[in-house]
Amino acid sequence: MGGPAAGVVRGSVRDGATGRAIDALSVSIPDAPAKVTVQPDGSFEAHLPPGRYTLLVSAPNYAAQKKTVRIVKDEVVIGVVGK
């Protein structure tokens, strides 16, 4: 048998004032074995084994933000982070 089934964290990051996608956006999960895929529209997704993870969101000219998420097997966690 393989490892634990993954859950998904999926979200979107936009400028809180304009609602527009943010250029040069970075979303990372330092303690995760998976890479975060960020799209030009500010949406992101990562498939992770169950556990607690900290999302780090940053972009030039914006304050960096951290958000803790809990991943459960076969569950999708959706979030939105603004400016």
Backbone hydrogen bonds, N-H to C=O, Kabsch-Sander energy under -0.5 kcal/mol:
donor,donor_aa,acceptor,acceptor_aa,energy
7,G,48,L,-3.3
8,V,75,E,-2.8
9,V,46,A,-2.6
10,R,8,V,-0.5
10,R,77,V,-3.5
11,G,44,F,-2.1
12,S,79,G,-1.6
13,V,42,G,-2.0
14,R,81,V,-1.6
15,D,20,R,-3.0
19,G,15,D,-2.7
22,I,13,V,-0.6
25,L,22,I,-0.8
26,S,58,S,-2.8
28,S,56,L,-2.5
32,A,29,I,-2.0
37,T,45,E,-2.5
38,V,36,V,-0.6
39,Q,43,S,-3.2
42,G,39,Q,-2.1
44,F,11,G,-2.4
45,E,37,T,-1.5
46,A,9,V,-2.1
48,L,7,G,-2.1
48,L,46,A,-0.6
51,G,71,I,-1.9
53,Y,69,V,-2.7
55,L,53,Y,-0.5
55,L,67,K,-3.6
56,L,28,S,-3.0
57,V,55,L,-0.5
57,V,65,Q,-3.0
58,S,26,S,-2.6
62,Y,59,A,-1.7
65,Q,57,V,-2.6
67,K,55,L,-1.9
69,V,53,Y,-2.9
71,I,51,G,-3.6
71,I,69,V,-0.5
74,D,6,A,-1.2
75,E,72,V,-2.0
77,V,8,V,-3.5
77,V,75,E,-0.5
78,I,76,V,-0.5
79,G,10,R,-1.6
81,V,12,S,-2.2
